[in-house]
């Protein structure tokens, strides 16, 4: 497989990014992001267990294994896994919080467009 033909983003452990970022393709964050993240609504953003995001997130689907401090707007599903920590507001089509997750949030689901 030629990685140059793949469309994904992986921000590795130990990296620190300060500032807003726009991502293309499925993305995994294993680092610290101090700023807003925007990703096309057709892709999934995953905050890995080592990942810390301090800022707003706008995305399609979102999987949270790490920590997010900031408001989340997702056009699809937000899943907070047992290792996940969320502080902020979540607006999404579907919100799933697993037993063991730590959440201090306000949230609501988007109305279905019929």
matplotlib code that plots the C-alpha trace (Angstrom):
import matplotlib.pyplot as plt

x = [0.0, 1.4, 0.7, 0.9, -2.4, -4.2, -6.2, -5.9, -4.3, -2.5, -1.0, 1.4, 2.1, 4.2, 3.2, 1.7, -0.2, -1.2, -3.8, -6.8, -6.6, -8.6, -8.3, -9.1, -10.0, -10.3, -8.1, -6.6, -5.2, -2.7, -1.3, -2.3, -4.2, -4.7, -7.1, -10.2, -10.5, -12.7, -13.0, -15.4, -18.7, -18.2, -15.2, -14.6, -12.3, -10.9, -9.3, -7.1, -6.4, -3.3, -5.1, -6.0, -8.0, -8.6, -10.9, -14.0, -14.6, -16.8, -17.0, -19.0, -18.6, -16.4, -14.9, -13.5, -11.0, -9.0, -9.9, -11.9, -12.3, -14.6, -17.8, -18.5, -20.8, -21.1, -23.3, -23.3, -22.5, -20.4, -19.2, -17.4, -15.6, -14.7, -11.4, -12.9, -13.3, -15.5, -16.0, -18.2, -21.4, -22.2, -24.6, -24.9, -27.3, -26.6, -24.6, -23.4, -21.6, -20.1, -20.1, -16.9, -16.6, -16.2, -18.5, -19.3, -21.4, -24.6, -25.8, -28.7, -29.3, -30.1, -33.6, -34.1, -34.6, -37.5]
y = [0.0, 3.4, 5.9, 8.8, 7.6, 7.5, 10.4, 10.5, 12.5, 11.0, 13.4, 11.4, 11.1, 13.9, 16.6, 19.9, 22.0, 25.5, 27.1, 26.1, 23.2, 21.9, 18.2, 16.2, 12.5, 10.3, 11.6, 10.4, 12.7, 11.2, 14.6, 17.9, 20.4, 23.9, 25.3, 24.5, 21.5, 21.3, 18.2, 17.5, 16.1, 12.9, 11.8, 10.5, 12.2, 10.0, 11.4, 8.6, 7.9, 10.1, 12.9, 16.2, 18.8, 22.3, 24.0, 23.6, 20.6, 20.6, 17.2, 14.4, 11.5, 11.8, 9.0, 10.2, 8.0, 10.9, 14.3, 17.2, 20.6, 22.6, 22.6, 19.9, 20.1, 16.8, 16.1, 12.4, 10.4, 11.3, 8.3, 8.8, 5.6, 4.5, 6.3, 9.5, 12.8, 15.6, 19.1, 21.4, 21.3, 18.5, 19.0, 15.9, 13.7, 10.9, 10.9, 7.7, 7.8, 4.5, 3.4, 4.7, 7.8, 11.2, 13.9, 17.4, 18.7, 20.0, 18.4, 17.7, 15.7, 17.3, 17.0, 14.5, 16.2, 14.3]
z = [0.0, -1.0, 1.8, -0.7, -2.1, 1.2, 2.5, 6.3, 9.1, 12.1, 14.7, 16.8, 20.5, 22.0, 19.4, 20.5, 17.9, 18.9, 16.6, 14.6, 12.1, 9.2, 8.5, 5.3, 5.5, 8.5, 11.3, 14.6, 17.3, 19.8, 20.8, 22.3, 20.2, 21.6, 19.1, 17.1, 14.8, 11.7, 9.6, 6.7, 7.9, 5.8, 7.8, 11.3, 13.9, 16.6, 19.8, 20.9, 24.7, 24.6, 22.8, 24.4, 22.6, 24.1, 21.6, 19.6, 17.3, 14.1, 12.4, 11.0, 13.5, 16.6, 18.7, 22.1, 23.9, 25.2, 26.5, 25.0, 26.7, 24.4, 22.5, 19.9, 16.9, 15.0, 12.0, 12.9, 16.0, 19.0, 21.0, 24.4, 25.4, 28.9, 28.8, 27.4, 29.2, 27.9, 29.3, 27.2, 25.1, 22.6, 19.7, 17.5, 15.7, 18.2, 21.5, 23.0, 26.4, 27.6, 31.2, 32.8, 30.6, 32.5, 31.2, 32.5, 29.6, 28.2, 25.1, 22.8, 19.6, 16.3, 15.0, 12.1, 8.7, 7.1]

ax = plt.figure().add_subplot(projection="3d")
ax.plot(x, y, z, "-o")
ax.set_aspect("equal")
plt.show()
